[in-house]
C-alpha cells in the first residue's frame, strides 16, 4: 500500500505528514500516545491530527506507523483530565440520579441541558479501559427531587380545591374535602 493511500485512509493531508524509513528520536508512536492517554490508537490519531501536531509516517518492513512530535504530545497529555478510580464523594452518576429523581436518563440529560442540574464530565477507570462519565452533585439531585415532590403535592392540593369549588357550584352547599 502506498504512503498516499495510507494517509488518505487515516485522514491525514500530504502537508502534515511525510514518509520516512526510520522513526525520529524523541517522537511518540500512535500506540505509545494511546497507552499514555488511556484511549484507543484511532482516537489518539484523530485528536492529535485535529490539534495539528506534526506527524511522520514511518514505513518499515514491519507494520507502518505514525510518529508524533514530542512537544505536541506532551501538551495534549498535560491538558488531558486525570483518570479517577471511582466517583468522588458526594457525587453520583447519571443512573443514580435517575433513581433519586424517579425519571429516565433522557429526562436527566434534558435537565442538564436546561441547566437545572449541573453535570461534570470525568474519566473513570473501568475493567475494559477508561470511559467518560457524567456526574452530578448528590445534594443538588436530592434538592431537585424534593422540589419535584413538593410540586406534585401542590398540584394535588390545587386539584382538590378546584374540585371542591366545582362541587360547591353544582350543589350550592359547602363540602368539606380532606387535604393532604
C-alpha positions as CSV (number, residue, x, y, z in Angstrom):
1,X,0.0,0.0,0.0
2,X,1.5,3.4,-1.0
3,X,2.0,6.2,1.5
4,X,-0.6,8.4,-0.1
5,X,-3.2,5.6,0.2
6,X,-2.4,5.0,3.9
7,X,-2.6,8.8,4.6
8,X,-5.9,9.1,2.9
9,X,-7.3,6.1,5.0
10,X,-6.4,7.7,8.3
11,X,-7.4,11.2,7.2
12,X,-4.0,12.9,7.0
13,X,-3.2,15.5,4.5
14,X,0.0,15.5,2.5
15,X,1.5,18.5,4.2
16,X,1.1,17.3,7.8
17,X,2.8,14.0,7.3
18,X,5.9,12.8,5.4
19,X,7.2,9.4,4.7
20,X,10.5,8.2,6.3
21,X,12.3,4.9,6.7
22,X,13.5,5.5,10.3
23,X,11.5,6.8,13.3
24,X,12.7,10.2,14.6
25,X,14.3,10.2,18.0
26,X,12.1,11.5,20.8
27,X,8.9,11.3,18.9
28,X,6.0,9.1,20.1
29,X,4.2,6.4,18.1
30,X,0.4,6.4,17.9
31,X,0.4,3.3,20.1
32,X,2.6,4.9,22.8
33,X,0.3,8.0,22.9
34,X,-2.8,5.8,23.2
35,X,-1.3,3.9,26.1
36,X,-0.2,7.1,27.9
37,X,-3.6,8.7,27.4
38,X,-5.7,5.6,28.1
39,X,-7.5,5.8,24.8
40,X,-7.6,3.9,21.5
41,X,-5.0,4.3,18.8
42,X,-7.6,5.6,16.5
43,X,-8.8,8.2,19.0
44,X,-5.2,9.3,19.6
45,X,-4.5,9.8,15.9
46,X,-7.8,11.7,15.4
47,X,-7.2,14.0,18.4
48,X,-3.6,14.7,17.6
49,X,-4.4,15.4,13.9
50,X,-7.2,17.8,14.9
51,X,-4.8,19.6,17.2
52,X,-2.3,20.0,14.3
53,X,0.5,18.1,15.9
54,X,3.3,17.3,13.3
55,X,3.5,13.7,12.3
56,X,5.8,11.5,10.4
57,X,4.7,8.3,8.6
58,X,7.4,5.7,9.0
59,X,7.3,2.8,6.6
60,X,9.4,-0.2,7.7
61,X,9.4,-3.9,6.8
62,X,7.2,-4.3,9.9
63,X,3.9,-2.6,10.3
64,X,3.9,1.1,9.1
65,X,3.4,3.6,11.9
66,X,2.7,7.3,12.5
67,X,5.1,9.1,14.9
68,X,4.1,12.4,16.6
69,X,6.2,15.3,17.6
70,X,7.0,15.1,21.4
71,X,6.1,18.7,22.3
72,X,2.6,18.4,20.8
73,X,2.0,15.1,22.5
74,X,3.2,16.4,25.9
75,X,0.9,19.4,25.6
76,X,-2.0,17.0,24.7
77,X,-1.3,14.8,27.7
78,X,-1.0,17.8,30.1
79,X,-4.4,19.1,29.0
80,X,-6.0,15.6,29.4
81,X,-8.0,15.3,32.6
82,X,-6.8,12.7,35.2
83,X,-8.4,9.3,35.5
84,X,-10.5,8.7,38.6
85,X,-10.5,5.3,40.2
86,X,-14.1,5.8,41.4
87,X,-16.7,8.5,41.7
88,X,-15.8,11.4,44.1
89,X,-17.5,11.5,47.5
90,X,-20.8,13.5,47.3
91,X,-21.3,12.9,43.6
92,X,-23.5,10.4,41.8
93,X,-23.6,9.0,38.3
94,X,-26.5,9.7,35.9
95,X,-28.1,6.2,36.6
96,X,-28.2,7.0,40.4
97,X,-29.6,10.5,39.6
98,X,-32.4,8.8,37.6
99,X,-33.3,6.6,40.6
100,X,-33.3,9.6,43.1
101,X,-35.4,11.7,40.8
102,X,-37.6,8.9,39.6
103,X,-37.2,9.7,35.9
104,X,-35.5,8.4,32.8
105,X,-31.9,9.1,31.7
106,X,-33.2,11.3,28.8
107,X,-35.0,13.4,31.4
108,X,-31.8,13.8,33.4
109,X,-30.0,14.8,30.2
110,X,-32.7,17.3,29.4
111,X,-32.4,18.8,32.9
112,X,-28.7,19.1,32.4
113,X,-29.2,20.7,29.0
114,X,-31.7,23.3,30.5
115,X,-29.1,23.9,33.3
116,X,-31.5,22.8,36.0
117,X,-28.9,20.2,37.0
118,X,-25.2,20.9,36.6
119,X,-23.2,17.9,35.4
120,X,-19.5,17.4,35.3
121,X,-17.7,15.0,32.9
122,X,-14.9,12.9,34.4
123,X,-12.8,10.0,33.1
124,X,-13.2,6.8,35.2
125,X,-11.1,3.7,35.0
126,X,-13.1,0.5,34.3
127,X,-12.2,-3.1,33.8
128,X,-12.3,-2.6,30.0
129,X,-10.4,0.7,30.0
130,X,-11.1,4.4,30.5
131,X,-14.5,5.9,29.8
132,X,-16.2,9.3,30.3
133,X,-19.0,9.5,32.9
134,X,-21.3,12.5,33.7
135,X,-21.7,13.0,37.4
136,X,-23.9,15.3,39.4
137,X,-23.7,16.7,43.0
138,X,-25.8,14.3,45.1
139,X,-27.1,17.2,47.3
140,X,-28.3,19.1,44.1
141,X,-30.1,16.0,42.8
142,X,-31.8,15.4,46.2
143,X,-32.8,19.0,46.4
144,X,-34.4,18.8,42.9
145,X,-36.2,15.6,43.9
146,X,-37.6,17.4,47.0
147,X,-38.8,20.3,44.8
148,X,-40.4,17.9,42.4
149,X,-42.1,16.0,45.2
150,X,-43.4,19.3,46.7
151,X,-44.7,20.3,43.2
152,X,-46.6,17.1,43.0
153,X,-48.2,17.7,46.4
154,X,-49.0,21.3,45.4
155,X,-50.7,20.2,42.2
156,X,-52.8,17.6,44.1
157,X,-53.8,20.2,46.6
158,X,-54.8,22.7,43.8
159,X,-56.8,19.9,42.0
160,X,-58.7,19.1,45.2
161,X,-59.5,22.7,45.8
162,X,-60.7,23.1,42.2
163,X,-62.9,20.0,42.6
164,X,-64.3,21.4,45.8
165,X,-65.2,24.7,44.1
166,X,-66.8,22.9,41.2
167,X,-68.9,20.7,43.6
168,X,-70.0,23.7,45.6
169,X,-71.2,25.5,42.4
170,X,-73.2,22.4,41.3
171,X,-74.8,21.6,44.6
172,X,-74.9,25.0,46.1
173,X,-73.7,23.9,49.5
174,X,-70.3,23.7,51.1
175,X,-68.5,20.4,51.1
176,X,-65.5,19.6,53.3
177,X,-62.7,18.0,51.4
178,X,-59.8,16.4,53.3
179,X,-56.5,18.0,52.3
180,X,-53.2,16.0,52.4
